[in-house]
Amino acid sequence: MEAIKVFEEIGIKYKNINSLGDGLYEIKPSGVRAYFKYAKNKIIIIGFIVLKKTQKAPKRFIEQAHRNIDRYLEANKELQI
């Protein structure tokens, strides 16, 4: 995806990226929502990707992204945020 390439270059200043709190961010390229966190200020961990159908991020998607990222970080302790 082109939006991901742009995002990798300019980080969270990309216009379609929103902070959702607790270190979780959302990027919304071309009708998709991807929830992610940074690990060690440079590694991006994608927690959940869904098709964008509403204006606001559903709470259950945010919670699922947190669970997925937490599970990944637990298995990869060297990436602890």
PDB file of N, CA, C and O in Angstrom:
ATOM      1  N   MET A   1       0.836  -1.188   0.000  1.00  0.00           N
ATOM      2  CA  MET A   1       0.000   0.000   0.000  1.00  0.00           C
ATOM      3  C   MET A   1       0.880   1.251   0.000  1.00  0.00           C
ATOM      4  O   MET A   1       1.849   1.342   0.755  1.00  0.00           O
ATOM      5  N   GLU A   2       0.545   2.171  -0.820  1.00  0.00           N
ATOM      6  CA  GLU A   2       1.321   3.396  -0.911  1.00  0.00           C
ATOM      7  C   GLU A   2       1.259   4.198   0.385  1.00  0.00           C
ATOM      8  O   GLU A   2       2.250   4.807   0.787  1.00  0.00           O
ATOM      9  N   ALA A   3       0.096   4.202   1.040  1.00  0.00           N
ATOM     10  CA  ALA A   3      -0.043   4.960   2.286  1.00  0.00           C
ATOM     11  C   ALA A   3       0.916   4.447   3.347  1.00  0.00           C
ATOM     12  O   ALA A   3       1.454   5.240   4.120  1.00  0.00           O
ATOM     13  N   ILE A   4       1.144   3.136   3.403  1.00  0.00           N
ATOM     14  CA  ILE A   4       2.070   2.574   4.384  1.00  0.00           C
ATOM     15  C   ILE A   4       3.488   3.025   4.086  1.00  0.00           C
ATOM     16  O   ILE A   4       4.239   3.330   5.012  1.00  0.00           O
ATOM     17  N   LYS A   5       3.877   3.075   2.806  1.00  0.00           N
ATOM     18  CA  LYS A   5       5.222   3.538   2.442  1.00  0.00           C
ATOM     19  C   LYS A   5       5.429   4.987   2.865  1.00  0.00           C
ATOM     20  O   LYS A   5       6.479   5.333   3.408  1.00  0.00           O
ATOM     21  N   VAL A   6       4.428   5.836   2.617  1.00  0.00           N
ATOM     22  CA  VAL A   6       4.519   7.240   3.033  1.00  0.00           C
ATOM     23  C   VAL A   6       4.617   7.316   4.552  1.00  0.00           C
ATOM     24  O   VAL A   6       5.422   8.075   5.091  1.00  0.00           O
ATOM     25  N   PHE A   7       3.813   6.543   5.224  1.00  0.00           N
ATOM     26  CA  PHE A   7       3.798   6.511   6.683  1.00  0.00           C
ATOM     27  C   PHE A   7       5.170   6.130   7.235  1.00  0.00           C
ATOM     28  O   PHE A   7       5.642   6.741   8.193  1.00  0.00           O
ATOM     29  N   GLU A   8       5.814   5.125   6.636  1.00  0.00           N
ATOM     30  CA  GLU A   8       7.130   4.708   7.097  1.00  0.00           C
ATOM     31  C   GLU A   8       8.136   5.842   7.005  1.00  0.00           C
ATOM     32  O   GLU A   8       9.047   5.937   7.828  1.00  0.00           O
ATOM     33  N   GLU A   9       7.977   6.699   6.011  1.00  0.00           N
ATOM     34  CA  GLU A   9       8.917   7.801   5.806  1.00  0.00           C
ATOM     35  C   GLU A   9       8.667   8.990   6.733  1.00  0.00           C
ATOM     36  O   GLU A   9       9.618   9.616   7.199  1.00  0.00           O
ATOM     37  N   ILE A  10       7.405   9.308   7.006  1.00  0.00           N
ATOM     38  CA  ILE A  10       7.138  10.530   7.775  1.00  0.00           C
ATOM     39  C   ILE A  10       6.510  10.285   9.135  1.00  0.00           C
ATOM     40  O   ILE A  10       6.278  11.237   9.879  1.00  0.00           O
ATOM     41  N   GLY A  11       6.228   9.036   9.479  1.00  0.00           N
ATOM     42  CA  GLY A  11       5.733   8.718  10.819  1.00  0.00           C
ATOM     43  C   GLY A  11       4.341   9.246  11.100  1.00  0.00           C
ATOM     44  O   GLY A  11       3.511   9.356  10.197  1.00  0.00           O
ATOM     45  N   ILE A  12       4.092   9.575  12.371  1.00  0.00           N
ATOM     46  CA  ILE A  12       2.726   9.912  12.789  1.00  0.00           C
ATOM     47  C   ILE A  12       2.252  11.288  12.324  1.00  0.00           C
ATOM     48  O   ILE A  12       1.128  11.685  12.631  1.00  0.00           O
ATOM     49  N   LYS A  13       3.083  12.016  11.593  1.00  0.00           N
ATOM     50  CA  LYS A  13       2.647  13.300  11.045  1.00  0.00           C
ATOM     51  C   LYS A  13       1.849  13.113   9.752  1.00  0.00           C
ATOM     52  O   LYS A  13       1.300  14.077   9.219  1.00  0.00           O
ATOM     53  N   TYR A  14       1.782  11.870   9.243  1.00  0.00           N
ATOM     54  CA  TYR A  14       0.988  11.564   8.059  1.00  0.00           C
ATOM     55  C   TYR A  14      -0.459  11.953   8.337  1.00  0.00           C
ATOM     56  O   TYR A  14      -0.970  11.676   9.422  1.00  0.00           O
ATOM     57  N   LYS A  15      -1.127  12.589   7.377  1.00  0.00           N
ATOM     58  CA  LYS A  15      -2.441  13.184   7.621  1.00  0.00           C
ATOM     59  C   LYS A  15      -3.535  12.198   8.018  1.00  0.00           C
ATOM     60  O   LYS A  15      -4.507  12.600   8.658  1.00  0.00           O
ATOM     61  N   ASN A  16      -3.411  10.939   7.663  1.00  0.00           N
ATOM     62  CA  ASN A  16      -4.459   9.974   7.983  1.00  0.00           C
ATOM     63  C   ASN A  16      -4.135   9.129   9.199  1.00  0.00           C
ATOM     64  O   ASN A  16      -4.643   8.015   9.325  1.00  0.00           O
ATOM     65  N   ILE A  17      -3.301   9.633  10.098  1.00  0.00           N
ATOM     66  CA  ILE A  17      -2.950   8.894  11.312  1.00  0.00           C
ATOM     67  C   ILE A  17      -3.487   9.644  12.516  1.00  0.00           C
ATOM     68  O   ILE A  17      -3.292  10.852  12.655  1.00  0.00           O
ATOM     69  N   ASN A  18      -4.173   8.903  13.390  1.00  0.00           N
ATOM     70  CA  ASN A  18      -4.734   9.494  14.605  1.00  0.00           C
ATOM     71  C   ASN A  18      -4.218   8.751  15.825  1.00  0.00           C
ATOM     72  O   ASN A  18      -4.066   7.530  15.798  1.00  0.00           O
ATOM     73  N   SER A  19      -3.950   9.484  16.886  1.00  0.00           N
ATOM     74  CA  SER A  19      -3.605   8.862  18.153  1.00  0.00           C
ATOM     75  C   SER A  19      -4.898   8.465  18.850  1.00  0.00           C
ATOM     76  O   SER A  19      -5.833   9.261  18.941  1.00  0.00           O
ATOM     77  N   LEU A  20      -4.946   7.226  19.342  1.00  0.00           N
ATOM     78  CA  LEU A  20      -6.124   6.737  20.055  1.00  0.00           C
ATOM     79  C   LEU A  20      -5.853   6.612  21.543  1.00  0.00           C
ATOM     80  O   LEU A  20      -6.693   6.098  22.281  1.00  0.00           O
ATOM     81  N   GLY A  21      -4.694   7.073  21.998  1.00  0.00           N
ATOM     82  CA  GLY A  21      -4.324   6.999  23.406  1.00  0.00           C
ATOM     83  C   GLY A  21      -3.609   5.698  23.745  1.00  0.00           C
ATOM     84  O   GLY A  21      -3.675   4.727  22.991  1.00  0.00           O
ATOM     85  N   ASP A  22      -2.933   5.689  24.871  1.00  0.00           N
ATOM     86  CA  ASP A  22      -2.192   4.522  25.350  1.00  0.00           C
ATOM     87  C   ASP A  22      -1.183   4.010  24.331  1.00  0.00           C
ATOM     88  O   ASP A  22      -0.904   2.812  24.282  1.00  0.00           O
ATOM     89  N   GLY A  23      -0.633   4.911  23.513  1.00  0.00           N
ATOM     90  CA  GLY A  23       0.375   4.525  22.531  1.00  0.00           C
ATOM     91  C   GLY A  23      -0.166   3.861  21.289  1.00  0.00           C
ATOM     92  O   GLY A  23       0.607   3.424  20.437  1.00  0.00           O
ATOM     93  N   LEU A  24      -1.495   3.773  21.163  1.00  0.00           N
ATOM     94  CA  LEU A  24      -2.115   3.141  19.997  1.00  0.00           C
ATOM     95  C   LEU A  24      -2.448   4.218  18.967  1.00  0.00           C
ATOM     96  O   LEU A  24      -2.961   5.284  19.308  1.00  0.00           O
ATOM     97  N   TYR A  25      -2.149   3.922  17.705  1.00  0.00           N
ATOM     98  CA  TYR A  25      -2.446   4.834  16.611  1.00  0.00           C
ATOM     99  C   TYR A  25      -3.304   4.112  15.584  1.00  0.00           C
ATOM    100  O   TYR A  25      -3.379   2.884  15.550  1.00  0.00           O
ATOM    101  N   GLU A  26      -3.947   4.917  14.749  1.00  0.00           N
ATOM    102  CA  GLU A  26      -4.788   4.388  13.685  1.00  0.00           C
ATOM    103  C   GLU A  26      -4.379   5.073  12.386  1.00  0.00           C
ATOM    104  O   GLU A  26      -4.235   6.295  12.342  1.00  0.00           O
ATOM    105  N   ILE A  27      -4.194   4.289  11.334  1.00  0.00           N
ATOM    106  CA  ILE A  27      -3.948   4.840  10.004  1.00  0.00           C
ATOM    107  C   ILE A  27      -5.122   4.406   9.129  1.00  0.00           C
ATOM    108  O   ILE A  27      -5.598   3.275   9.232  1.00  0.00           O
ATOM    109  N   LYS A  28      -5.585   5.319   8.264  1.00  0.00           N
ATOM    110  CA  LYS A  28      -6.786   5.029   7.481  1.00  0.00           C
ATOM    111  C   LYS A  28      -6.548   5.247   5.985  1.00  0.00           C
ATOM    112  O   LYS A  28      -7.077   6.201   5.415  1.00  0.00           O
ATOM    113  N   PRO A  29      -5.767   4.387   5.347  1.00  0.00           N
ATOM    114  CA  PRO A  29      -5.599   4.530   3.897  1.00  0.00           C
ATOM    115  C   PRO A  29      -6.704   3.808   3.130  1.00  0.00           C
ATOM    116  O   PRO A  29      -7.038   2.672   3.467  1.00  0.00           O
ATOM    117  N   SER A  30      -7.254   4.417   2.148  1.00  0.00           N
ATOM    118  CA  SER A  30      -8.177   3.784   1.192  1.00  0.00           C
ATOM    119  C   SER A  30      -9.220   2.845   1.795  1.00  0.00           C
ATOM    120  O   SER A  30      -9.319   1.688   1.387  1.00  0.00           O
ATOM    121  N   GLY A  31      -9.990   3.327   2.753  1.00  0.00           N
ATOM    122  CA  GLY A  31     -11.088   2.548   3.303  1.00  0.00           C
ATOM    123  C   GLY A  31     -10.699   1.435   4.254  1.00  0.00           C
ATOM    124  O   GLY A  31     -11.505   0.544   4.523  1.00  0.00           O
ATOM    125  N   VAL A  32      -9.486   1.467   4.766  1.00  0.00           N
ATOM    126  CA  VAL A  32      -9.002   0.454   5.700  1.00  0.00           C
ATOM    127  C   VAL A  32      -8.563   1.149   6.976  1.00  0.00           C
ATOM    128  O   VAL A  32      -8.052   2.268   6.935  1.00  0.00           O
ATOM    129  N   ARG A  33      -8.761   0.489   8.107  1.00  0.00           N
ATOM    130  CA  ARG A  33      -8.231   0.974   9.381  1.00  0.00           C
ATOM    131  C   ARG A  33      -7.163  -0.012   9.840  1.00  0.00           C
ATOM    132  O   ARG A  33      -7.396  -1.220   9.860  1.00  0.00           O
ATOM    133  N   ALA A  34      -5.999   0.502  10.206  1.00  0.00           N
ATOM    134  CA  ALA A  34      -4.952  -0.348  10.775  1.00  0.00           C
ATOM    135  C   ALA A  34      -4.557   0.277  12.102  1.00  0.00           C
ATOM    136  O   ALA A  34      -4.242   1.466  12.164  1.00  0.00           O
ATOM    137  N   TYR A  35      -4.573  -0.516  13.157  1.00  0.00           N
ATOM    138  CA  TYR A  35      -4.228  -0.055  14.497  1.00  0.00           C
ATOM    139  C   TYR A  35      -2.824  -0.555  14.811  1.00  0.00           C
ATOM    140  O   TYR A  35      -2.512  -1.723  14.579  1.00  0.00           O
ATOM    141  N   PHE A  36      -1.973   0.330  15.342  1.00  0.00           N
ATOM    142  CA  PHE A  36      -0.585  -0.058  15.562  1.00  0.00           C
ATOM    143  C   PHE A  36       0.030   0.685  16.736  1.00  0.00           C
ATOM    144  O   PHE A  36      -0.521   1.673  17.221  1.00  0.00           O
ATOM    145  N   LYS A  37       1.184   0.194  17.186  1.00  0.00           N
ATOM    146  CA  LYS A  37       2.003   0.845  18.206  1.00  0.00           C
ATOM    147  C   LYS A  37       3.449   0.815  17.748  1.00  0.00           C
ATOM    148  O   LYS A  37       3.843  -0.001  16.915  1.00  0.00           O
ATOM    149  N   TYR A  38       4.219   1.714  18.305  1.00  0.00           N
ATOM    150  CA  TYR A  38       5.660   1.702  18.090  1.00  0.00           C
ATOM    151  C   TYR A  38       6.311   0.903  19.201  1.00  0.00           C
ATOM    152  O   TYR A  38       5.853   0.936  20.343  1.00  0.00           O
ATOM    153  N   ALA A  39       7.363   0.195  18.881  1.00  0.00           N
ATOM    154  CA  ALA A  39       8.184  -0.477  19.875  1.00  0.00           C
ATOM    155  C   ALA A  39       9.589   0.073  19.713  1.00  0.00           C
ATOM    156  O   ALA A  39      10.131   0.095  18.608  1.00  0.00           O
ATOM    157  N   LYS A  40      10.174   0.515  20.808  1.00  0.00           N
ATOM    158  CA  LYS A  40      11.519   1.096  20.797  1.00  0.00           C
ATOM    159  C   LYS A  40      11.615   2.261  19.823  1.00  0.00           C
ATOM    160  O   LYS A  40      12.662   2.474  19.211  1.00  0.00           O
ATOM    161  N   ASN A  41      10.538   3.009  19.676  1.00  0.00           N
ATOM    162  CA  ASN A  41      10.457   4.224  18.866  1.00  0.00           C
ATOM    163  C   ASN A  41      10.738   4.049  17.385  1.00  0.00           C
ATOM    164  O   ASN A  41      10.914   5.043  16.681  1.00  0.00           O
ATOM    165  N   LYS A  42      10.787   2.824  16.891  1.00  0.00           N
ATOM    166  CA  LYS A  42      11.024   2.676  15.459  1.00  0.00           C
ATOM    167  C   LYS A  42      10.372   1.459  14.830  1.00  0.00           C
ATOM    168  O   LYS A  42      10.187   1.423  13.613  1.00  0.00           O
ATOM    169  N   ILE A  43      10.028   0.483  15.612  1.00  0.00           N
ATOM    170  CA  ILE A  43       9.413  -0.714  15.058  1.00  0.00           C
ATOM    171  C   ILE A  43       7.904  -0.569  15.175  1.00  0.00           C
ATOM    172  O   ILE A  43       7.383  -0.238  16.240  1.00  0.00           O
ATOM    173  N   ILE A  44       7.221  -0.815  14.091  1.00  0.00           N
ATOM    174  CA  ILE A  44       5.769  -0.693  14.079  1.00  0.00           C
ATOM    175  C   ILE A  44       5.161  -2.070  14.245  1.00  0.00           C
ATOM    176  O   ILE A  44       5.526  -3.008  13.537  1.00  0.00           O
ATOM    177  N   ILE A  45       4.230  -2.191  15.187  1.00  0.00           N
ATOM    178  CA  ILE A  45       3.536  -3.450  15.411  1.00  0.00           C
ATOM    179  C   ILE A  45       2.066  -3.242  15.070  1.00  0.00           C
ATOM    180  O   ILE A  45       1.351  -2.515  15.760  1.00  0.00           O
ATOM    181  N   ILE A  46       1.633  -3.886  14.006  1.00  0.00           N
ATOM    182  CA  ILE A  46       0.240  -3.786  13.592  1.00  0.00           C
ATOM    183  C   ILE A  46      -0.585  -4.724  14.465  1.00  0.00           C
ATOM    184  O   ILE A  46      -0.287  -5.915  14.558  1.00  0.00           O
ATOM    185  N   GLY A  47      -1.611  -4.192  15.099  1.00  0.00           N
ATOM    186  CA  GLY A  47      -2.420  -4.984  16.007  1.00  0.00           C
ATOM    187  C   GLY A  47      -3.715  -5.495  15.425  1.00  0.00           C
ATOM    188  O   GLY A  47      -4.249  -6.505  15.882  1.00  0.00           O
ATOM    189  N   PHE A  48      -4.233  -4.796  14.404  1.00  0.00           N
ATOM    190  CA  PHE A  48      -5.543  -5.179  13.889  1.00  0.00           C
ATOM    191  C   PHE A  48      -5.791  -4.371  12.624  1.00  0.00           C
ATOM    192  O   PHE A  48      -5.499  -3.176  12.585  1.00  0.00           O
ATOM    193  N   ILE A  49      -6.324  -5.007  11.594  1.00  0.00           N
ATOM    194  CA  ILE A  49      -6.665  -4.319  10.346  1.00  0.00           C
ATOM    195  C   ILE A  49      -8.098  -4.690   9.984  1.00  0.00           C
ATOM    196  O   ILE A  49      -8.457  -5.867   9.987  1.00  0.00           O
ATOM    197  N   VAL A  50      -8.917  -3.685   9.671  1.00  0.00           N
ATOM    198  CA  VAL A  50     -10.317  -3.920   9.301  1.00  0.00           C
ATOM    199  C   VAL A  50     -10.714  -2.961   8.186  1.00  0.00           C
ATOM    200  O   VAL A  50     -10.036  -1.962   7.946  1.00  0.00           O
ATOM    201  N   LEU A  51     -11.813  -3.269   7.510  1.00  0.00           N
ATOM    202  CA  LEU A  51     -12.366  -2.345   6.532  1.00  0.00           C
ATOM    203  C   LEU A  51     -13.057  -1.212   7.274  1.00  0.00           C
ATOM    204  O   LEU A  51     -13.772  -1.445   8.248  1.00  0.00           O
ATOM    205  N   LYS A  52     -12.843   0.010   6.814  1.00  0.00           N
ATOM    206  CA  LYS A  52     -13.431   1.191   7.457  1.00  0.00           C
ATOM    207  C   LYS A  52     -14.888   1.326   6.991  1.00  0.00           C
ATOM    208  O   LYS A  52     -15.163   1.533   5.809  1.00  0.00           O
ATOM    209  N   LYS A  53     -15.811   1.202   7.951  1.00  0.00           N
ATOM    210  CA  LYS A  53     -17.230   1.315   7.619  1.00  0.00           C
ATOM    211  C   LYS A  53     -17.923   2.435   8.388  1.00  0.00           C
ATOM    212  O   LYS A  53     -19.045   2.814   8.053  1.00  0.00           O
ATOM    213  N   THR A  54     -17.264   2.963   9.414  1.00  0.00           N
ATOM    214  CA  THR A  54     -17.864   4.027  10.218  1.00  0.00           C
ATOM    215  C   THR A  54     -16.863   5.164  10.372  1.00  0.00           C
ATOM    216  O   THR A  54     -15.675   4.995  10.100  1.00  0.00           O
ATOM    217  N   GLN A  55     -17.345   6.316  10.808  1.00  0.00           N
ATOM    218  CA  GLN A  55     -16.475   7.461  11.027  1.00  0.00           C
ATOM    219  C   GLN A  55     -15.589   7.279  12.256  1.00  0.00           C
ATOM    220  O   GLN A  55     -14.436   7.708  12.262  1.00  0.00           O
ATOM    221  N   LYS A  56     -16.120   6.654  13.280  1.00  0.00           N
ATOM    222  CA  LYS A  56     -15.400   6.496  14.540  1.00  0.00           C
ATOM    223  C   LYS A  56     -14.924   5.056  14.697  1.00  0.00           C
ATOM    224  O   LYS A  56     -15.620   4.112  14.324  1.00  0.00           O
ATOM    225  N   ALA A  57     -13.729   4.908  15.254  1.00  0.00           N
ATOM    226  CA  ALA A  57     -13.178   3.573  15.490  1.00  0.00           C
ATOM    227  C   ALA A  57     -14.001   2.860  16.563  1.00  0.00           C
ATOM    228  O   ALA A  57     -14.117   3.359  17.682  1.00  0.00           O
ATOM    229  N   PRO A  58     -14.570   1.709  16.238  1.00  0.00           N
ATOM    230  CA  PRO A  58     -15.337   0.961  17.244  1.00  0.00           C
ATOM    231  C   PRO A  58     -14.450   0.534  18.410  1.00  0.00           C
ATOM    232  O   PRO A  58     -13.315   0.101  18.212  1.00  0.00           O
ATOM    233  N   LYS A  59     -14.969   0.659  19.605  1.00  0.00           N
ATOM    234  CA  LYS A  59     -14.208   0.336  20.823  1.00  0.00           C
ATOM    235  C   LYS A  59     -13.706  -1.103  20.804  1.00  0.00           C
ATOM    236  O   LYS A  59     -12.594  -1.372  21.257  1.00  0.00           O
ATOM    237  N   ARG A  60     -14.496  -2.018  20.294  1.00  0.00           N
ATOM    238  CA  ARG A  60     -14.077  -3.426  20.294  1.00  0.00           C
ATOM    239  C   ARG A  60     -12.862  -3.649  19.396  1.00  0.00           C
ATOM    240  O   ARG A  60     -12.056  -4.537  19.673  1.00  0.00           O
ATOM    241  N   PHE A  61     -12.709  -2.861  18.321  1.00  0.00           N
ATOM    242  CA  PHE A  61     -11.533  -2.983  17.461  1.00  0.00           C
ATOM    243  C   PHE A  61     -10.290  -2.468  18.179  1.00  0.00           C
ATOM    244  O   PHE A  61      -9.210  -3.048  18.072  1.00  0.00           O
ATOM    245  N   ILE A  62     -10.459  -1.375  18.908  1.00  0.00           N
ATOM    246  CA  ILE A  62      -9.337  -0.810  19.672  1.00  0.00           C
ATOM    247  C   ILE A  62      -8.891  -1.800  20.743  1.00  0.00           C
ATOM    248  O   ILE A  62      -7.695  -2.022  20.930  1.00  0.00           O
ATOM    249  N   GLU A  63      -9.851  -2.389  21.439  1.00  0.00           N
ATOM    250  CA  GLU A  63      -9.528  -3.370  22.479  1.00  0.00           C
ATOM    251  C   GLU A  63      -8.837  -4.597  21.888  1.00  0.00           C
ATOM    252  O   GLU A  63      -7.893  -5.121  22.479  1.00  0.00           O
ATOM    253  N   GLN A  64      -9.303  -5.058  20.723  1.00  0.00           N
ATOM    254  CA  GLN A  64      -8.687  -6.214  20.068  1.00  0.00           C
ATOM    255  C   GLN A  64      -7.253  -5.896  19.642  1.00  0.00           C
ATOM    256  O   GLN A  64      -6.364  -6.736  19.783  1.00  0.00           O
ATOM    257  N   ALA A  65      -7.028  -4.695  19.126  1.00  0.00           N
ATOM    258  CA  ALA A  65      -5.669  -4.290  18.736  1.00  0.00           C
ATOM    259  C   ALA A  65      -4.742  -4.304  19.945  1.00  0.00           C
ATOM    260  O   ALA A  65      -3.619  -4.801  19.856  1.00  0.00           O
ATOM    261  N   HIS A  66      -5.199  -3.763  21.078  1.00  0.00           N
ATOM    262  CA  HIS A  66      -4.386  -3.782  22.308  1.00  0.00           C
ATOM    263  C   HIS A  66      -4.060  -5.219  22.717  1.00  0.00           C
ATOM    264  O   HIS A  66      -2.915  -5.522  23.054  1.00  0.00           O
ATOM    265  N   ARG A  67      -5.055  -6.101  22.688  1.00  0.00           N
ATOM    266  CA  ARG A  67      -4.823  -7.498  23.076  1.00  0.00           C
ATOM    267  C   ARG A  67      -3.811  -8.168  22.156  1.00  0.00           C
ATOM    268  O   ARG A  67      -2.909  -8.863  22.623  1.00  0.00           O
ATOM    269  N   ASN A  68      -3.959  -7.959  20.844  1.00  0.00           N
ATOM    270  CA  ASN A  68      -3.046  -8.574  19.886  1.00  0.00           C
ATOM    271  C   ASN A  68      -1.616  -8.074  20.074  1.00  0.00           C
ATOM    272  O   ASN A  68      -0.671  -8.862  20.059  1.00  0.00           O
ATOM    273  N   ILE A  69      -1.463  -6.770  20.250  1.00  0.00           N
ATOM    274  CA  ILE A  69      -0.128  -6.201  20.433  1.00  0.00           C
ATOM    275  C   ILE A  69       0.472  -6.662  21.749  1.00  0.00           C
ATOM    276  O   ILE A  69       1.648  -7.020  21.798  1.00  0.00           O
ATOM    277  N   ASP A  70      -0.311  -6.661  22.813  1.00  0.00           N
ATOM    278  CA  ASP A  70       0.189  -7.122  24.115  1.00  0.00           C
ATOM    279  C   ASP A  70       0.647  -8.576  24.038  1.00  0.00           C
ATOM    280  O   ASP A  70       1.690  -8.927  24.589  1.00  0.00           O
ATOM    281  N   ARG A  71      -0.113  -9.408  23.372  1.00  0.00           N
ATOM    282  CA  ARG A  71       0.243 -10.822  23.218  1.00  0.00           C
ATOM    283  C   ARG A  71       1.551 -10.957  22.431  1.00  0.00           C
ATOM    284  O   ARG A  71       2.409 -11.767  22.783  1.00  0.00           O
ATOM    285  N   TYR A  72       1.698 -10.170  21.376  1.00  0.00           N
ATOM    286  CA  TYR A  72       2.917 -10.201  20.571  1.00  0.00           C
ATOM    287  C   TYR A  72       4.125  -9.742  21.386  1.00  0.00           C
ATOM    288  O   TYR A  72       5.188 -10.360  21.332  1.00  0.00           O
ATOM    289  N   LEU A  73       3.956  -8.657  22.139  1.00  0.00           N
ATOM    290  CA  LEU A  73       5.060  -8.137  22.948  1.00  0.00           C
ATOM    291  C   LEU A  73       5.445  -9.107  24.058  1.00  0.00           C
ATOM    292  O   LEU A  73       6.619  -9.205  24.414  1.00  0.00           O
ATOM    293  N   GLU A  74       4.482  -9.815  24.599  1.00  0.00           N
ATOM    294  CA  GLU A  74       4.776 -10.802  25.635  1.00  0.00           C
ATOM    295  C   GLU A  74       5.650 -11.919  25.063  1.00  0.00           C
ATOM    296  O   GLU A  74       6.544 -12.427  25.739  1.00  0.00           O
ATOM    297  N   ALA A  75       5.384 -12.290  23.825  1.00  0.00           N
ATOM    298  CA  ALA A  75       6.164 -13.344  23.178  1.00  0.00           C
ATOM    299  C   ALA A  75       7.509 -12.847  22.661  1.00  0.00           C
ATOM    300  O   ALA A  75       8.401 -13.649  22.383  1.00  0.00           O
ATOM    301  N   ASN A  76       7.662 -11.532  22.531  1.00  0.00           N
ATOM    302  CA  ASN A  76       8.884 -10.923  21.997  1.00  0.00           C
ATOM    303  C   ASN A  76       9.365  -9.838  22.956  1.00  0.00           C
ATOM    304  O   ASN A  76       9.332  -8.654  22.622  1.00  0.00           O
ATOM    305  N   LYS A  77       9.797 -10.228  24.109  1.00  0.00           N
ATOM    306  CA  LYS A  77      10.139  -9.294  25.178  1.00  0.00           C
ATOM    307  C   LYS A  77      11.209  -8.280  24.794  1.00  0.00           C
ATOM    308  O   LYS A  77      11.274  -7.203  25.387  1.00  0.00           O
ATOM    309  N   GLU A  78      12.049  -8.603  23.814  1.00  0.00           N
ATOM    310  CA  GLU A  78      13.089  -7.663  23.401  1.00  0.00           C
ATOM    311  C   GLU A  78      12.509  -6.410  22.729  1.00  0.00           C
ATOM    312  O   GLU A  78      13.220  -5.423  22.538  1.00  0.00           O
ATOM    313  N   LEU A  79      11.233  -6.451  22.377  1.00  0.00           N
ATOM    314  CA  LEU A  79      10.580  -5.310  21.750  1.00  0.00           C
ATOM    315  C   LEU A  79       9.768  -4.472  22.717  1.00  0.00           C
ATOM    316  O   LEU A  79       9.093  -3.536  22.289  1.00  0.00           O
ATOM    317  N   GLN A  80       9.809  -4.773  23.999  1.00  0.00           N
ATOM    318  CA  GLN A  80       8.990  -4.050  24.975  1.00  0.00           C
ATOM    319  C   GLN A  80       9.071  -2.544  24.737  1.00  0.00           C
ATOM    320  O   GLN A  80      10.149  -1.971  24.582  1.00  0.00           O
ATOM    321  N   ILE A  81       7.898  -1.930  24.714  1.00  0.00           N
ATOM    322  CA  ILE A  81       7.764  -0.497  24.436  1.00  0.00           C
ATOM    323  C   ILE A  81       8.275   0.310  25.616  1.00  0.00           C
ATOM    324  O   ILE A  81       8.249   1.540  25.581  1.00  0.00           O
TER     325      ILE A  81
END
